[in-house]
Amino acid sequence: MSSSGRKTLEGLCYNRKVVWDYVDEEEKNRIWDFASEYKSFLNKVKTEREAVEAI
């Protein structure tokens, strides 16, 4: 494939972007902390009624 054909193909293809490539270590730590707290919340409240009471 020629270089112009390759550039055209790259322009037409969708490339997924991953958030981890764009955030710094401090932000990653904040994300993990939030996720940890959220998992604890989900483990604590098993029904919608319990979630409403906890909130």
Secondary structure per residue as TSV (DSSP state, phi and psi in degrees):
chain	resnum	aa	ss	phi	psi
A	1	M	-	360.0	138.4
A	2	S	-	-73.0	163.2
A	3	S	H	-66.0	-35.0
A	4	S	H	-69.3	-35.6
A	5	G	H	-66.8	-38.3
A	6	R	H	-65.9	-42.2
A	7	K	H	-63.6	-40.5
A	8	T	H	-64.1	-43.5
A	9	L	H	-62.6	-42.8
A	10	E	H	-64.4	-35.5
A	11	G	H	-70.0	-27.9
A	12	L	H	-87.5	-21.2
A	13	C	S	-85.1	146.2
A	14	Y	-	-89.2	126.4
A	15	N	-	-110.9	119.5
A	16	R	-	-72.4	141.6
A	17	K	-	-109.1	137.0
A	18	V	-	-104.1	131.2
A	19	V	G	-61.3	-31.0
A	20	W	G	-62.4	-21.2
A	21	D	G	-76.6	-14.2
A	22	Y	T	-116.2	-9.9
A	23	V	S	-103.9	150.1
A	24	D	-	-85.0	175.4
A	25	E	H	-62.6	-38.4
A	26	E	H	-61.8	-44.0
A	27	E	H	-66.4	-38.9
A	28	K	H	-60.3	-42.0
A	29	N	H	-63.8	-39.6
A	30	R	H	-64.4	-38.7
A	31	I	H	-64.0	-45.6
A	32	W	H	-64.1	-39.1
A	33	D	H	-62.4	-45.1
A	34	F	H	-61.3	-45.2
A	35	A	H	-61.7	-39.3
A	36	S	H	-64.6	-45.2
A	37	E	H	-63.3	-40.2
A	38	Y	H	-65.3	-41.0
A	39	K	H	-63.2	-39.9
A	40	S	H	-62.5	-42.5
A	41	F	H	-60.5	-46.3
A	42	L	H	-64.6	-34.8
A	43	N	H	-70.2	-31.3
A	44	K	H	-75.9	-43.4
A	45	V	-	-106.8	118.9
A	46	K	-	-102.4	-14.2
A	47	T	S	-128.3	166.6
A	48	E	H	-63.5	-37.0
A	49	R	H	-63.7	-43.6
A	50	E	H	-63.8	-37.4
A	51	A	H	-65.0	-42.9
A	52	V	H	-62.6	-42.8
A	53	E	H	-64.1	-37.2
A	54	A	H	-72.9	-32.7
A	55	I	-	-77.5	360.0
